[in-house]
Amino acid sequence: MAQAIETLLSGWEASASRTFRAEQRDWRAVDVAWRSVLRHHASSKAAQRELFRQWRAYSIEQQALANCRALWSRHVDKNRRDVDEAVEMLKCLAQLGALMAGFAVSAFYDFQYTASADDPVMPFFGIATALTVGFELNSCVLCTLMLSSVVKIGKRYASEEEEAEYLWRVRDWAAAHVPGSVPPAPRRAFARHWEARCEGRWRLALSLFLSGIPTFFAVMGLAGYLKFQSSPATVVITAVLMAAAFVFTVGLNADWAKALLVGRGATEQMPEEWQVVDQ
């Protein structure tokens, strides 16, 4: 068995060596031919200038193609970063929405109420719970659907077909290259897809999530009343703490949510710390 393997490796090495020597002979023949052409035209300054012009044009064309390949690589990296950012953003919002909806649903089962069935607070508790679950669950479902769409569609913007189409246009541009002209840019980008297709739905999902926060505080406050109505002091303490937390949350929303919900064309409506000022 070892001899067979050694024989096989020896045959492969001999074949690779013959291929390498053949390539070396071909390269040497081309090199000799090129040197003979140079010697033939060495006596003519006009021929030398023509050769230099051809070499310079070829060098400029190759440099233009290299620059466009670098531009495509940057385009691919940017698409991947945009997709990763969108995935993380949607995943985070979906998880938080599901978590808050679960907390609201658990109020039906985990709390042991001492209130009677005809207590006037019970309908408000049911309405607040239903609104919380509706807002947060719809936000979670919308983000989950958008997340699936982003993962499925995002890879199309860096596919081999897109690269081949772009490099073909770059080849045509390089063939008629004029110094100072701008190379063609890729036609498709994930950022355009997000702006046209997903940005409005993302703001809707965030609005639903933020709308469920006040109703969630209402659920907690009403649950505290129903649970501890036999102890007025406990009810008052619970209500005060929930009110303080609600006021703090409203302040956070006023500081951050407005900047997140505005579109790209409404930068002037953002707070000053969100705006980029050129120095």
C-alpha positions as CSV (number, residue, x, y, z in Angstrom):
1,M,0.0,0.0,0.0
2,A,2.8,2.4,0.9
3,Q,4.6,1.6,-2.3
4,A,1.5,2.3,-4.4
5,I,1.1,5.7,-2.6
6,E,4.8,6.5,-3.1
7,T,4.5,5.6,-6.8
8,L,1.4,7.8,-7.2
9,L,3.1,10.7,-5.5
10,S,6.2,10.3,-7.7
11,G,4.1,10.2,-10.8
12,W,2.2,13.4,-9.8
13,E,5.5,15.1,-8.9
14,A,6.9,14.2,-12.3
15,S,3.8,15.4,-14.1
16,A,3.8,18.7,-12.2
17,S,7.5,19.2,-12.9
18,R,6.9,18.7,-16.7
19,T,4.1,21.2,-16.6
20,F,6.2,23.7,-14.8
21,R,9.1,23.3,-17.3
22,A,6.7,23.7,-20.2
23,E,5.3,26.9,-18.7
24,Q,8.9,28.1,-18.2
25,R,9.8,27.4,-21.8
26,D,6.7,29.2,-23.0
27,W,7.4,32.2,-20.9
28,R,11.0,32.2,-22.1
29,A,9.9,32.1,-25.7
30,V,7.6,35.1,-25.1
31,D,10.4,37.0,-23.3
32,V,12.9,36.3,-26.1
33,A,10.3,37.5,-28.7
34,W,9.6,40.7,-26.8
35,R,13.3,41.4,-26.4
36,S,13.9,40.9,-30.1
37,V,11.1,43.4,-30.8
38,L,12.7,45.9,-28.5
39,R,16.1,45.4,-30.2
40,H,14.5,45.8,-33.6
41,H,12.9,49.1,-32.6
42,A,15.7,50.4,-30.4
43,S,17.2,52.3,-33.3
44,S,14.1,54.3,-33.9
45,K,13.1,57.0,-31.4
46,A,9.6,57.2,-32.9
47,A,9.2,53.5,-32.3
48,Q,10.4,53.9,-28.7
49,R,7.9,56.6,-28.1
50,E,5.1,54.5,-29.6
51,L,6.0,51.6,-27.4
52,F,6.1,53.8,-24.4
53,R,2.7,55.3,-25.3
54,Q,1.2,51.8,-25.6
55,W,2.7,50.7,-22.3
56,R,1.4,53.9,-20.6
57,A,-2.1,53.4,-22.0
58,Y,-2.1,49.8,-20.9
59,S,-0.9,50.8,-17.4
60,I,-3.6,53.4,-17.1
61,E,-6.3,50.9,-18.2
62,Q,-5.1,48.3,-15.7
63,Q,-4.9,50.9,-12.9
64,A,-8.5,52.0,-13.7
65,L,-9.7,48.4,-13.5
66,A,-7.9,47.9,-10.2
67,N,-9.6,51.0,-8.8
68,C,-13.0,49.7,-9.9
69,R,-12.4,46.3,-8.3
70,A,-11.5,48.1,-5.1
71,L,-14.7,50.2,-5.5
72,W,-16.7,46.9,-5.9
73,S,-15.0,45.5,-2.8
74,R,-16.0,48.6,-0.8
75,H,-19.6,48.3,-2.1
76,V,-19.8,44.7,-1.0
77,D,-18.4,45.5,2.4
78,K,-20.9,48.4,2.9
79,N,-23.8,46.1,1.8
80,R,-22.8,43.5,4.4
81,R,-22.4,46.1,7.1
82,D,-25.9,47.5,6.3
83,V,-27.4,44.1,6.3
84,D,-25.8,43.2,9.7
85,E,-26.9,46.5,11.2
86,A,-30.5,45.9,10.0
87,V,-30.5,42.4,11.3
88,E,-29.3,43.4,14.8
89,M,-31.8,46.3,14.9
90,L,-34.8,44.2,14.0
91,K,-33.7,41.3,16.2
92,C,-33.4,43.5,19.2
93,L,-36.8,45.1,18.7
94,A,-38.5,41.8,18.1
95,Q,-37.0,40.3,21.2
96,L,-38.0,43.3,23.4
97,G,-41.5,43.3,22.0
98,A,-42.0,39.6,22.6
99,L,-40.6,40.0,26.2
100,M,-43.0,42.8,27.1
101,A,-46.0,41.0,25.5
102,G,-45.1,37.9,27.6
103,F,-44.9,40.0,30.8
104,A,-48.4,41.4,30.1
105,V,-49.9,38.0,29.3
106,S,-48.4,36.6,32.5
107,A,-50.5,39.1,34.4
108,F,-53.6,37.0,33.5
109,Y,-52.1,33.9,35.1
110,D,-49.5,34.7,37.7
111,F,-51.3,37.3,39.8
112,Q,-53.8,36.1,42.4
113,Y,-56.3,38.9,42.6
114,T,-58.3,39.7,45.7
115,A,-60.8,42.0,43.8
116,S,-64.3,40.9,43.1
117,A,-65.5,40.3,39.5
118,D,-67.7,43.4,39.5
119,D,-64.8,45.7,40.5
120,P,-64.9,48.8,38.1
121,V,-61.2,48.6,37.7
122,M,-61.3,45.2,36.1
123,P,-62.4,46.4,32.6
124,F,-59.6,48.9,32.5
125,F,-57.1,46.3,33.4
126,G,-58.4,44.0,30.6
127,I,-58.2,46.9,28.1
128,A,-54.7,47.9,29.1
129,T,-53.5,44.3,28.9
130,A,-55.1,43.7,25.5
131,L,-53.6,46.9,24.1
132,T,-50.1,46.0,25.5
133,V,-50.2,42.6,24.0
134,G,-51.6,43.9,20.7
135,F,-49.0,46.7,20.3
136,E,-46.0,44.6,21.4
137,L,-46.9,41.4,19.6
138,N,-47.6,43.2,16.3
139,S,-44.3,45.0,16.6
140,C,-42.6,41.6,17.2
141,V,-44.3,40.0,14.3
142,L,-43.5,42.9,11.9
143,C,-39.9,42.9,12.9
144,T,-39.6,39.1,12.5
145,L,-41.1,39.2,9.0
146,M,-38.8,42.1,8.0
147,L,-35.8,40.2,9.5
148,S,-36.6,37.2,7.3
149,S,-36.9,39.4,4.3
150,V,-33.6,41.2,5.0
151,V,-31.7,38.0,5.5
152,K,-33.1,36.5,2.3
153,I,-32.7,39.6,0.1
154,G,-29.5,41.1,1.5
155,K,-27.2,38.6,-0.1
156,R,-28.5,39.4,-3.6
157,Y,-26.8,42.8,-3.5
158,A,-23.4,41.2,-3.4
159,S,-24.0,38.2,-5.7
160,E,-21.8,36.9,-8.4
161,E,-24.3,38.1,-11.1
162,E,-24.1,41.7,-9.7
163,E,-20.3,41.6,-9.7
164,A,-20.1,40.2,-13.3
165,E,-22.6,42.9,-14.5
166,Y,-20.7,45.7,-12.8
167,L,-17.2,44.5,-13.9
168,W,-18.5,44.3,-17.5
169,R,-19.6,47.9,-17.4
170,V,-16.3,48.8,-15.9
171,R,-14.5,47.0,-18.7
172,D,-16.4,49.1,-21.3
173,W,-15.7,52.3,-19.3
174,A,-11.9,51.5,-19.1
175,A,-11.8,50.8,-22.8
176,A,-12.9,54.4,-23.5
177,H,-11.3,55.8,-20.3
178,V,-10.7,59.6,-20.2
179,P,-8.5,61.0,-17.4
180,G,-10.6,62.6,-14.8
181,S,-13.8,60.7,-15.6
182,V,-15.7,59.1,-12.8
183,P,-16.0,55.2,-12.9
184,P,-19.5,53.7,-12.9
185,A,-21.0,52.9,-9.6
186,P,-22.9,49.7,-8.8
187,R,-26.6,50.1,-9.7
188,R,-28.1,48.3,-6.7
189,A,-27.5,48.8,-3.0
190,F,-29.1,47.4,0.1
191,A,-29.4,50.9,1.5
192,R,-31.7,51.9,-1.3
193,H,-33.9,48.8,-0.6
194,W,-34.0,49.6,3.1
195,E,-35.0,53.2,2.4
196,A,-37.7,52.4,-0.1
197,R,-39.1,49.2,1.3
198,C,-38.2,48.8,5.0
199,E,-37.7,52.2,6.6
200,G,-41.4,53.0,6.9
201,R,-42.2,49.6,8.3
202,W,-39.3,49.9,10.7
203,R,-40.7,53.2,12.0
204,L,-44.2,51.6,12.3
205,A,-42.7,48.7,14.3
206,L,-40.9,51.1,16.6
207,S,-44.0,53.2,17.0
208,L,-46.0,50.2,18.0
209,F,-43.3,49.2,20.5
210,L,-43.3,52.7,22.1
211,S,-47.1,52.8,22.1
212,G,-47.1,49.6,24.2
213,I,-44.9,51.1,27.0
214,P,-47.6,53.4,28.5
215,T,-50.2,50.6,28.4
216,F,-47.6,48.3,30.1
217,F,-47.2,50.8,32.9
218,A,-51.0,51.0,33.2
219,V,-51.2,47.2,33.4
220,M,-48.6,47.2,36.3
221,G,-50.4,50.0,38.1
222,L,-53.8,48.4,37.8
223,A,-52.4,45.0,38.8
224,G,-51.0,46.6,41.9
225,Y,-54.4,48.1,42.8
226,L,-56.2,44.8,42.2
227,K,-53.6,42.8,44.1
228,F,-53.1,45.1,47.1
229,Q,-56.4,47.0,47.3
230,S,-56.8,45.8,50.9
231,S,-53.7,47.8,51.8
232,P,-54.1,51.4,50.7
233,A,-50.5,52.3,51.5
234,T,-49.2,49.6,49.3
235,V,-51.5,50.8,46.4
236,V,-50.3,54.4,46.8
237,I,-46.6,53.3,46.9
238,T,-47.0,51.2,43.8
239,A,-48.9,53.9,42.0
240,V,-46.2,56.5,42.8
241,L,-43.4,54.2,41.7
242,M,-45.1,53.4,38.4
243,A,-45.8,57.0,37.8
244,A,-42.2,58.0,38.4
245,A,-41.0,55.2,36.1
246,F,-43.5,56.3,33.4
247,V,-42.4,59.9,33.6
248,F,-38.8,58.9,33.2
249,T,-39.7,56.7,30.2
250,V,-41.5,59.6,28.6
251,G,-38.4,61.7,29.0
252,L,-36.3,59.0,27.3
253,N,-38.8,58.7,24.4
254,A,-38.7,62.5,23.9
255,D,-35.0,62.4,23.8
256,W,-34.4,59.4,21.5
257,A,-37.6,58.3,19.8
258,K,-38.1,61.5,17.9
259,A,-34.7,61.2,16.3
260,L,-35.2,57.5,15.5
261,L,-38.7,58.0,13.9
262,V,-37.8,60.9,11.6
263,G,-36.8,60.2,8.0
264,R,-33.4,61.0,6.4
265,G,-34.9,64.1,4.8
266,A,-36.0,65.6,8.1
267,T,-32.6,66.1,9.7
268,E,-33.4,69.6,10.7
269,Q,-36.1,68.2,13.1
270,M,-33.5,66.2,15.0
271,P,-32.0,67.3,18.3
272,E,-28.8,69.3,18.0
273,E,-26.6,66.4,19.4
274,W,-27.9,64.1,16.6
275,Q,-27.0,66.5,13.8
276,V,-23.6,66.4,12.1
277,V,-22.1,69.8,11.8
278,D,-19.1,70.3,9.5
279,Q,-16.4,72.3,11.1
